[in-house]
Amino acid sequence: MKKMKWKITKVKKKVVKNKKGTLTEIDVEETSNNLFGCARRVYFICNTSEEATRGGHWHPENHEIITCVAGHLQVILHATEKQGGCNENILLDALNEKAVVIPAGVWHQVIFDPNSVLLAIASKSFKEGESIEVMQRCACGKFK
């Protein structure tokens, strides 16, 4: 398996605002640098209460791209020692053109400011039980 670390990437994002609302489009192929053969699932998380936390898991086979389309998000990432053993906190907001490409095997958690919206594109369809909360050892010591 190819060793991969997450990356922050510039998003080819098209935003169209009118009286009907805001449409945000992301070019998956260009953003993921061909990591995805094709996207299998697109989802968003919204209506979060005060500083909601989601995720706190990793996927053995699923790659994801996440971006913020409203408000502010804090993305927390941890990699195993085999993946380079590093951790990082990334801030995303609706005004910047950033997304986080998260390869399979990287533990991730997102903290939402109230009324924020996360948009995610996944390489695999959803499978119950596929998200694993406990991770192999990472360099920062969060997981031992």
C-alpha positions in Angstrom: 0.0 0.0 0.0 1.3 3.4 -0.9 2.3 5.6 2.1 0.2 8.7 2.2 -0.3 11.7 4.5 -3.2 14.0 4.4 -2.8 17.3 2.5 -4.4 20.7 2.4 -5.1 21.6 -1.2 -6.5 24.5 -3.1 -10.0 23.7 -4.2 -11.3 24.4 -7.6 -14.5 25.8 -6.1 -17.4 27.4 -8.0 -19.8 29.4 -5.9 -23.1 30.7 -7.4 -25.2 32.9 -5.2 -28.6 34.2 -6.1 -32.0 34.7 -4.4 -32.6 30.9 -4.4 -29.5 30.3 -2.2 -25.9 29.4 -2.6 -24.6 26.5 -4.7 -21.0 25.4 -4.2 -19.4 23.0 -6.6 -16.0 21.3 -6.2 -14.0 19.6 -8.9 -13.3 16.2 -7.3 -10.8 14.9 -9.8 -8.6 18.0 -9.7 -8.9 18.5 -6.0 -7.9 15.0 -5.1 -5.1 14.8 -7.6 -6.7 11.6 -9.0 -6.8 9.8 -5.6 -10.4 8.9 -6.4 -11.4 6.7 -9.3 -14.8 8.3 -8.8 -16.7 9.6 -5.9 -19.1 7.1 -4.4 -20.7 9.3 -1.8 -21.2 13.0 -1.1 -22.6 14.2 2.2 -22.9 17.3 4.3 -23.3 17.9 8.1 -25.3 20.8 9.2 -27.6 22.0 12.0 -24.9 21.5 14.6 -25.3 22.9 18.1 -22.7 24.7 20.2 -19.3 23.4 19.3 -20.4 20.0 18.1 -17.7 17.3 17.6 -18.0 14.7 14.8 -15.8 11.9 13.6 -13.1 10.7 16.0 -12.4 7.7 13.8 -10.5 6.4 10.8 -11.4 4.4 7.7 -9.3 1.4 6.5 -10.3 1.8 2.8 -12.2 5.1 2.4 -10.5 8.4 1.3 -12.4 11.7 1.9 -12.2 15.3 0.9 -13.8 17.7 3.4 -14.4 21.4 3.1 -16.4 24.0 4.9 -19.3 25.6 3.0 -20.6 27.7 5.9 -19.1 28.9 9.2 -15.8 27.5 10.6 -14.4 24.0 11.2 -11.4 22.7 13.1 -10.1 19.5 11.6 -7.9 17.3 13.8 -5.7 14.7 12.1 -3.4 11.9 13.4 -1.3 9.5 11.4 0.3 6.2 12.5 4.0 6.0 12.7 3.9 3.9 9.4 2.3 6.9 7.7 4.8 9.4 9.0 3.5 9.7 12.5 2.3 13.3 12.7 -0.7 15.3 13.8 -2.1 18.6 12.7 -5.0 20.9 13.5 -6.4 22.7 10.4 -8.9 25.5 10.4 -11.3 25.7 7.5 -13.9 28.4 6.8 -16.4 29.0 4.1 -14.5 32.0 2.7 -11.2 30.2 1.9 -10.7 27.9 -1.0 -9.2 25.0 1.0 -10.1 21.4 1.5 -8.5 18.6 3.4 -7.8 15.4 1.5 -7.8 12.6 4.0 -6.4 9.2 2.8 -7.5 5.9 4.3 -6.0 5.1 7.7 -5.8 8.7 9.0 -7.7 9.4 12.2 -9.8 12.5 11.9 -12.2 14.6 14.0 -14.1 17.8 13.2 -15.1 20.5 15.7 -17.9 22.7 14.4 -18.7 26.3 15.3 -22.5 26.7 15.6 -24.3 26.8 12.3 -21.3 25.5 10.3 -21.7 23.2 7.4 -19.2 20.5 6.3 -19.3 19.1 2.8 -17.6 15.7 2.3 -16.8 13.6 -0.8 -16.0 9.9 -0.1 -14.4 7.3 -2.3 -16.5 4.5 -0.9 -20.2 4.0 -0.1 -21.2 4.0 3.6 -20.8 0.7 5.5 -22.0 0.3 9.0 -19.1 -0.4 11.3 -16.4 0.7 8.8 -15.4 3.7 11.0 -12.8 2.6 13.6 -12.4 4.8 16.7 -9.2 3.2 18.1 -6.1 3.8 16.2 -2.7 2.3 16.0 0.1 4.2 17.8 0.8 7.7 16.6 3.9 9.8 17.1 2.3 12.5 19.2 1.2 10.0 21.9 -2.6 10.6 21.6 -2.9 6.9 20.7 -0.6 4.3 22.3 
